[in-house]
Amino acid sequence: MRALIQKVSRAEVKVQGEVRGSIERGFLILLGVGGNDTEKQAEWLADKVVNLRIFEDEAGKLNLSLLDVGGAALVVSQFTLFGDCKKGRRPSFTGAARPELAVPLYEHFVARLRGVLARVETGVFQTHMDVSLTNDGPVTLWLDTDELT
């Protein structure tokens, strides 16, 4: 699984002009599921995300997690995180999981977040979405379970 995490002061996702998810302080998580990903990786990644210490403490150090600050999460499916641009000019997405694998793993990741965070919002899987955000910091991190486990 791959996650692009942006610390935000606000973020929202719209589908056909309708707001489907909106948060204030927290993380916008663009989540991609690979063809070989597992529930164990989804659980590991969810735990990693909620415990990332990238919010400032009273001394201004990045020392606090989403759990510490009562932050929210907006999770948006993003198969293009598995885009391979090594050859040619058109990305290949063969590394992305097919929907029958990706949807349950995406939902498992979201459920794990909902088990520990007060607010978790989502986009709509396999739908064109408009995502807007105000990046706080800016702080943007890339997590890939293939590289970190």
SEDRENPA-468174 format. One record per residue (C-alpha): residue number from 1; x, y, z. Coordinates in Angstrom, 3 decimals. Example, Ala and Ser with C-alpha at 12.3 -4.5 7.8 and 13.67 -1.06 7.14 Angstrom:
BEGIN
+------+----------+----------+----------+
! gumi !       c1 !       c2 !       c3 !
+------+----------+----------+----------+
!    1 !   12.300 !   -4.500 !    7.800 !
!    2 !   13.670 !   -1.060 !    7.140 !
+------+----------+----------+----------+
! end
This chain:
BEGIN
+------+----------+----------+----------+
! gumi !       c1 !       c2 !       c3 !
+------+----------+----------+----------+
!    1 !    0.000 !    0.000 !    0.000 !
!    2 !    1.094 !    3.516 !   -0.657 !
!    3 !   -0.039 !    6.586 !    1.207 !
!    4 !    0.692 !   10.210 !    0.464 !
!    5 !   -0.034 !   12.018 !    3.713 !
!    6 !   -0.536 !   15.747 !    3.867 !
!    7 !   -0.925 !   17.523 !    7.193 !
!    8 !   -3.807 !   19.914 !    6.611 !
!    9 !   -5.685 !   22.683 !    8.343 !
!   10 !   -8.658 !   21.751 !    6.140 !
!   11 !   -9.481 !   19.359 !    3.305 !
!   12 !  -12.527 !   18.229 !    1.404 !
!   13 !  -13.501 !   15.908 !   -1.407 !
!   14 !  -16.399 !   16.457 !   -3.797 !
!   15 !  -18.115 !   14.093 !   -6.206 !
!   16 !  -20.189 !   15.749 !   -8.933 !
!   17 !  -20.084 !   19.026 !   -7.014 !
!   18 !  -21.361 !   17.472 !   -3.766 !
!   19 !  -19.110 !   17.418 !   -0.681 !
!   20 !  -18.614 !   13.779 !    0.322 !
!   21 !  -15.982 !   14.286 !    3.015 !
!   22 !  -14.590 !   17.288 !    4.836 !
!   23 !  -12.196 !   17.737 !    7.761 !
!   24 !  -10.426 !   20.470 !    9.642 !
!   25 !   -7.059 !   19.827 !   11.347 !
!   26 !   -5.640 !   16.439 !   10.443 !
!   27 !   -4.391 !   14.387 !    7.512 !
!   28 !   -5.482 !   14.117 !    3.917 !
!   29 !   -4.440 !   10.576 !    3.016 !
!   30 !   -4.249 !    9.619 !   -0.646 !
!   31 !   -4.247 !    5.810 !   -0.488 !
!   32 !   -3.206 !    3.398 !   -3.207 !
!   33 !   -3.573 !   -0.374 !   -2.970 !
!   34 !   -1.139 !   -2.641 !   -4.806 !
!   35 !   -1.850 !   -6.039 !   -6.311 !
!   36 !    0.118 !   -7.903 !   -3.614 !
!   37 !   -1.126 !   -5.968 !   -0.590 !
!   38 !   -2.657 !   -7.651 !    2.453 !
!   39 !   -4.823 !   -6.828 !    5.463 !
!   40 !   -1.713 !   -7.011 !    7.627 !
!   41 !   -0.121 !   -4.222 !    5.571 !
!   42 !   -3.302 !   -2.139 !    5.826 !
!   43 !   -3.246 !   -2.547 !    9.607 !
!   44 !    0.452 !   -1.672 !    9.835 !
!   45 !   -0.054 !    1.412 !    7.674 !
!   46 !   -3.093 !    2.606 !    9.638 !
!   47 !   -1.148 !    2.286 !   12.891 !
!   48 !    1.815 !    4.123 !   11.389 !
!   49 !   -0.391 !    6.957 !   10.133 !
!   50 !   -2.246 !    7.657 !   13.380 !
!   51 !    1.000 !    7.627 !   15.358 !
!   52 !    3.122 !    9.796 !   13.038 !
!   53 !    4.425 !   12.650 !   15.158 !
!   54 !    4.186 !   15.607 !   12.777 !
!   55 !    2.164 !   18.126 !   14.774 !
!   56 !    3.951 !   20.784 !   16.807 !
!   57 !    4.185 !   20.547 !   20.578 !
!   58 !    4.380 !   23.572 !   22.910 !
!   59 !    8.088 !   23.966 !   22.030 !
!   60 !    7.360 !   24.016 !   18.287 !
!   61 !    8.857 !   20.566 !   17.686 !
!   62 !    7.119 !   17.989 !   15.495 !
!   63 !    6.311 !   15.711 !   18.400 !
!   64 !    2.552 !   15.087 !   18.428 !
!   65 !    0.422 !   12.569 !   16.543 !
!   66 !   -3.135 !   12.660 !   15.197 !
!   67 !   -4.159 !   10.870 !   18.380 !
!   68 !   -2.421 !   13.475 !   20.559 !
!   69 !   -4.100 !   16.458 !   18.886 !
!   70 !   -7.521 !   14.882 !   18.286 !
!   71 !   -7.027 !   15.268 !   14.529 !
!   72 !   -9.215 !   13.919 !   11.748 !
!   73 !   -8.448 !   11.957 !    8.584 !
!   74 !   -9.805 !   12.273 !    5.058 !
!   75 !   -8.959 !    9.142 !    3.059 !
!   76 !   -9.159 !    9.296 !   -0.730 !
!   77 !   -8.509 !    6.257 !   -2.933 !
!   78 !   -5.737 !    6.934 !   -5.436 !
!   79 !   -4.748 !    4.056 !   -7.736 !
!   80 !   -2.474 !    6.456 !   -9.621 !
!   81 !    0.028 !    6.216 !   -6.746 !
!   82 !    0.988 !    2.968 !   -8.467 !
!   83 !    1.604 !    4.702 !  -11.781 !
!   84 !    4.866 !    3.584 !  -13.396 !
!   85 !    6.382 !    6.290 !  -15.594 !
!   86 !    9.707 !    4.584 !  -16.348 !
!   87 !    8.874 !    3.794 !  -19.975 !
!   88 !    7.182 !    5.951 !  -22.557 !
!   89 !    4.984 !    8.928 !  -21.814 !
!   90 !    1.827 !    7.214 !  -20.622 !
!   91 !    1.926 !    5.763 !  -17.085 !
!   92 !    1.277 !    2.079 !  -16.571 !
!   93 !   -1.012 !    1.173 !  -13.691 !
!   94 !   -0.492 !   -2.590 !  -13.712 !
!   95 !    0.898 !   -2.454 !  -10.153 !
!   96 !   -2.411 !   -1.183 !   -8.769 !
!   97 !   -4.790 !   -3.739 !   -7.310 !
!   98 !   -7.958 !   -4.625 !   -9.170 !
!   99 !  -11.126 !   -3.306 !   -7.485 !
!  100 !  -12.104 !   -6.704 !   -6.042 !
!  101 !   -8.898 !   -6.629 !   -3.925 !
!  102 !   -8.485 !   -2.859 !   -3.548 !
!  103 !  -11.950 !   -2.026 !   -2.191 !
!  104 !  -11.841 !   -4.441 !    0.785 !
!  105 !   -8.286 !   -3.367 !    1.698 !
!  106 !   -9.173 !    0.330 !    1.392 !
!  107 !  -12.230 !   -0.264 !    3.597 !
!  108 !  -10.133 !   -2.262 !    6.084 !
!  109 !   -7.635 !    0.617 !    6.333 !
!  110 !  -10.476 !    3.110 !    6.875 !
!  111 !  -12.088 !    0.850 !    9.514 !
!  112 !   -8.789 !    0.654 !   11.413 !
!  113 !   -8.588 !    4.461 !   11.446 !
!  114 !  -12.210 !    4.711 !   12.589 !
!  115 !  -11.393 !    2.397 !   15.459 !
!  116 !   -9.046 !    4.986 !   16.997 !
!  117 !   -9.886 !    8.418 !   15.552 !
!  118 !  -12.974 !   10.460 !   16.382 !
!  119 !  -13.470 !   11.582 !   12.774 !
!  120 !  -12.619 !    9.775 !    9.544 !
!  121 !  -14.110 !   10.887 !    6.234 !
!  122 !  -13.687 !    9.325 !    2.793 !
!  123 !  -14.139 !    9.961 !   -0.852 !
!  124 !  -15.961 !    7.542 !   -3.164 !
!  125 !  -13.947 !    4.618 !   -4.534 !
!  126 !  -13.588 !    4.433 !   -8.356 !
!  127 !  -15.138 !    7.843 !   -8.908 !
!  128 !  -13.800 !   11.096 !  -10.304 !
!  129 !  -13.270 !   13.343 !   -7.284 !
!  130 !  -12.290 !   16.974 !   -6.734 !
!  131 !   -9.981 !   17.264 !   -3.732 !
!  132 !   -9.052 !   20.562 !   -2.122 !
!  133 !   -6.834 !   21.196 !    0.854 !
!  134 !   -4.795 !   23.684 !    2.782 !
!  135 !   -1.464 !   22.015 !    3.509 !
!  136 !   -0.257 !   22.935 !    6.995 !
!  137 !    3.482 !   23.486 !    7.224 !
!  138 !    3.639 !   22.322 !    4.488 !
!  139 !    4.172 !   18.764 !    5.653 !
!  140 !    3.812 !   15.958 !    3.107 !
!  141 !    5.060 !   12.393 !    3.636 !
!  142 !    5.186 !    9.271 !    1.473 !
!  143 !    4.706 !    5.824 !    3.028 !
!  144 !    5.038 !    2.590 !    1.082 !
!  145 !    4.497 !   -0.704 !    2.904 !
!  146 !    6.909 !   -2.444 !    0.514 !
!  147 !    9.707 !   -0.140 !    1.702 !
!  148 !    8.830 !    0.199 !    5.378 !
!  149 !    7.756 !   -3.212 !    6.629 !
+------+----------+----------+----------+
! end
